[in-house]
Amino acid sequence: RSALERNLAALENGKYGACFGSGLAAIDCVIKMLNPGDEVISTNDLYGGSYRLFTTIFAKYGIVFHFVDMLDVQHIEAAITAKTRLIWVETPTNPMMNIIDIKAVAAIAKQAKAILGVDNTFATPYLQNPLDLGADIVMHSATKYLGGHSDVVMGALICKDHIIANEMYRIQNSTGAITA
């Protein structure tokens, strides 16, 4: 597993990788890095499973989610508050296949001192590397394109920052997962 995590990190030009039982389990890990009262800005064209995880599971624990049209970054800027801790981008989006400007969103996230997470499931590292564009965390539902579309069921998180990685591994371990 450690070899898999290192290789996935290398594919994304990252330093740290962590594998999970599914893409939603990986997203669950990212949201568990937040606290009640924290706010998340995400695209309004979001995979239904992610949307339901945000709104039916985590919203009741006091995490506030804002869903905006990310094709115009001014919508993201308008949604930022002092409590914004995470901007969650999915690009290409599912189901509309919209393309969001990761580099522009990364600049907004840095200015807001928010983490930028990018779901890179559809593009894969073959077509885009969000960390190179300024993202802090890249997520894959490896069940889809990366793993051969249902040949495996797996999720992955990749990052470069050791502080984010430590938090990612702490949460991964608290769910009973094994890491090296």
C-alpha positions as CSV (number, residue, x, y, z in Angstrom):
1,R,0.0,0.0,0.0
2,S,2.8,2.4,0.8
3,A,4.3,1.8,-2.7
4,L,0.9,2.5,-4.2
5,E,0.6,5.7,-2.2
6,R,4.1,6.9,-3.2
7,N,3.4,6.1,-6.9
8,L,0.1,7.9,-6.9
9,A,1.8,10.9,-5.3
10,A,4.5,10.8,-8.0
11,L,1.9,10.8,-10.7
12,E,0.5,14.0,-9.3
13,N,3.9,15.6,-8.7
14,G,3.0,15.4,-5.0
15,K,5.0,14.3,-2.0
16,Y,2.5,12.5,0.1
17,G,-0.3,10.1,-0.8
18,A,-3.0,8.2,1.1
19,C,-5.4,5.6,-0.1
20,F,-9.0,5.0,1.0
21,G,-11.8,2.5,0.4
22,S,-13.5,4.9,-2.1
23,G,-13.4,8.4,-3.5
24,L,-16.1,9.5,-1.0
25,A,-14.0,8.1,1.9
26,A,-11.1,10.3,0.6
27,I,-13.4,13.3,0.5
28,D,-14.7,12.4,4.0
29,C,-11.1,12.6,5.2
30,V,-10.7,16.1,3.8
31,I,-13.9,17.4,5.4
32,K,-12.9,15.9,8.7
33,M,-9.9,18.3,8.7
34,L,-12.5,21.1,9.3
35,N,-14.3,22.2,12.5
36,P,-17.9,23.2,13.2
37,G,-18.4,26.8,11.9
38,D,-15.9,26.4,9.1
39,E,-17.2,27.1,5.6
40,V,-16.6,25.3,2.3
41,I,-17.1,26.8,-1.1
42,S,-17.8,24.2,-3.8
43,T,-19.0,24.1,-7.4
44,N,-22.8,24.0,-8.0
45,D,-22.1,21.3,-10.6
46,L,-20.8,18.6,-8.2
47,Y,-21.0,14.8,-8.3
48,G,-24.2,13.9,-6.5
49,G,-22.4,11.6,-3.9
50,S,-20.1,14.5,-2.9
51,Y,-23.0,16.9,-2.7
52,R,-25.0,14.4,-0.4
53,L,-21.9,13.8,1.8
54,F,-21.6,17.6,2.3
55,T,-25.2,18.4,2.8
56,T,-26.6,15.4,4.6
57,I,-23.7,14.2,6.7
58,F,-21.4,17.1,7.4
59,A,-23.8,20.1,7.4
60,K,-25.5,18.8,10.5
61,Y,-22.1,19.0,12.3
62,G,-22.0,22.8,11.7
63,I,-19.9,22.9,8.6
64,V,-21.4,25.4,6.2
65,F,-21.3,24.7,2.4
66,H,-21.8,27.2,-0.3
67,F,-22.4,26.0,-3.9
68,V,-21.5,28.5,-6.6
69,D,-21.0,28.6,-10.3
70,M,-17.2,28.3,-10.5
71,L,-17.0,29.1,-14.2
72,D,-16.8,32.7,-13.1
73,V,-14.3,33.1,-10.3
74,Q,-16.0,36.3,-9.2
75,H,-18.7,34.0,-7.7
76,I,-16.1,32.3,-5.6
77,E,-14.7,35.6,-4.4
78,A,-18.1,36.8,-3.5
79,A,-18.7,33.7,-1.4
80,I,-15.5,34.0,0.6
81,T,-15.9,34.9,4.3
82,A,-13.5,35.0,7.3
83,K,-14.7,31.4,8.0
84,T,-13.9,29.9,4.6
85,R,-11.4,27.1,5.2
86,L,-11.8,25.0,2.1
87,I,-12.5,25.5,-1.6
88,W,-13.5,22.3,-3.2
89,V,-13.2,22.1,-7.0
90,E,-14.2,19.3,-9.3
91,T,-12.9,19.7,-12.8
92,P,-14.1,18.5,-15.2
93,T,-17.3,18.6,-13.3
94,N,-19.8,15.8,-13.1
95,P,-22.3,15.7,-14.7
96,M,-21.9,18.8,-17.0
97,M,-18.1,18.4,-17.7
98,N,-17.5,22.1,-17.1
99,I,-13.8,23.1,-16.8
100,I,-12.9,25.3,-13.8
101,D,-9.7,27.4,-13.9
102,I,-7.6,25.7,-11.1
103,K,-4.9,28.3,-11.2
104,A,-7.3,31.2,-10.8
105,V,-9.1,29.5,-7.9
106,A,-5.7,28.7,-6.3
107,A,-4.9,32.4,-6.2
108,I,-8.2,33.1,-4.6
109,A,-7.7,30.3,-2.0
110,K,-4.2,31.5,-1.1
111,Q,-5.5,35.1,-0.6
112,A,-8.3,33.7,1.6
113,K,-5.9,31.4,3.5
114,A,-8.1,28.5,2.5
115,I,-7.1,25.0,1.4
116,L,-7.8,24.2,-2.2
117,G,-8.9,20.7,-2.8
118,V,-9.4,19.4,-6.4
119,D,-11.3,16.3,-7.4
120,N,-9.1,15.1,-10.4
121,T,-11.1,11.9,-11.0
122,F,-12.2,12.7,-14.6
123,A,-9.0,14.3,-15.9
124,T,-6.5,12.0,-14.1
125,P,-2.8,12.9,-13.8
126,Y,-2.4,12.1,-17.5
127,L,-4.4,15.3,-18.5
128,Q,-3.9,17.7,-15.5
129,N,-1.9,18.0,-12.3
130,P,-3.7,20.3,-9.9
131,L,-0.8,20.6,-7.5
132,D,1.3,22.1,-10.2
133,L,-1.5,24.7,-10.7
134,G,-1.6,25.7,-7.0
135,A,-4.0,23.1,-5.4
136,D,-3.2,21.9,-1.9
137,I,-4.9,18.5,-2.1
138,V,-5.8,16.3,-5.1
139,M,-8.4,13.6,-4.7
140,H,-9.1,10.7,-7.0
141,S,-12.0,8.3,-7.0
142,A,-9.6,5.7,-8.5
143,T,-12.7,3.5,-9.1
144,K,-13.2,5.5,-12.3
145,Y,-10.6,6.3,-14.9
146,L,-7.4,5.9,-12.9
147,G,-8.2,2.3,-12.0
148,G,-9.9,1.1,-15.1
149,H,-13.5,2.1,-14.3
150,S,-14.6,-0.3,-11.7
151,D,-11.7,-2.7,-11.9
152,V,-10.8,-1.5,-8.3
153,V,-12.7,0.4,-5.7
154,M,-10.4,3.0,-4.2
155,G,-9.9,6.7,-3.4
156,A,-6.7,8.6,-3.0
157,L,-5.5,12.0,-1.6
158,I,-2.3,13.5,-2.7
159,C,-0.5,16.7,-1.4
160,K,2.9,18.4,-1.1
161,D,2.5,20.0,2.3
162,H,3.6,18.0,5.4
163,I,1.1,19.7,7.7
164,I,-1.8,18.7,5.5
165,A,-0.3,15.2,5.1
166,N,0.0,14.7,8.8
167,E,-3.6,15.6,9.3
168,M,-4.6,13.4,6.4
169,Y,-2.7,10.4,7.9
170,R,-4.1,11.1,11.4
171,I,-7.6,10.9,10.1
172,Q,-6.8,7.9,7.9
173,N,-5.5,6.1,10.9
174,S,-8.4,7.0,13.1
175,T,-10.7,5.2,10.7
176,G,-8.9,1.9,11.2
177,A,-6.7,2.3,8.0
178,I,-3.1,1.1,8.1
179,T,-0.3,3.3,6.9
180,A,3.4,2.8,6.8
